[in-house]
């Protein structure tokens, strides 16, 4: 098993570590993509995910001075386990190489405990700025599979909410609808490469800090909720509205409902003085989400490659 450099120590992460983890992640983001792209709720969501054991499925690494410089964790996907390894850009590159080895070994251990004979693994990296890490992934047996895009578009301040057709209502979510809102989100992501595998209670635990409830939208058709849009403050430091989750039930797709949800959100952001809007998307999403975002004038701010491999257990 690979080991970290002399003087570097490991520990298991806890919620108290979130601020330090964010500091390290933002330093990594600045080099990889040019701006901080993580927020507190995303880290909290990882540490509280169903099936995730912080005492076994994740490591923190500190340098000899005690600074948190690397974080690695496993995240369950639909058909594979994601190995996520982040490190401070000023630290030795081999931290990520060692972390990937630890995460792979732990994933295999988990698969064996479940009686599996093979295991799908995935990892992500930004081409162009994370070539060294991509090399480490290649050494570990990962191969390119697909691409994820972080998209954005400017807001000019004149965006107007659309007028829905008869029988369709786009409005702000009511507090008592949070559980149904989450059910719709989980259902609409079930047929994508990144399903939302979690309980409602786990979802609630991620709602930390200031939540922009007035930007959480629902779409009703004939009085029933069929679509949702969840905003977050993830990009607030850049005065950018952020669409965290967007989904419409399969039976209601193709009617322009997702577009109306987005256009309503754009108008809300503009009304608040936001100068741009952003979101993330799998470019191969079977719902055609990428094409929808392009049609609304969104373009990739950066792309991240997804690498995968299948290993025997």
Secondary structure, 3 states (H helix, E strand, C coil): CCCCCCCCEEECCCHHHHHHHHHHHHHHHHHHCCCCCCCHHHHHHHHCCCCCCCCCCEEEEECCCCCEEEEEEEEECCCCEEEEEEECCCCCCHHHHHHHHHHHHHHHHHHHHCCCCEEEEEEEECCCCCHHHHHHHHHCCCEEEEEEEEEEEECCCCCCCCCCCCCEEEEECCHHHHHHHHHHHHHHHCCCCCCCCCCHHHHHHCCCCCCCHHHCEEEEECCEEEEEEEEECCCHHHCEEEEEEEEECHHHCCCCHHHHHHHHHHHHHHHCCCCEEEEEEECCCCCCHHHHHHHCCCEEEEEEEEEEEEEEC
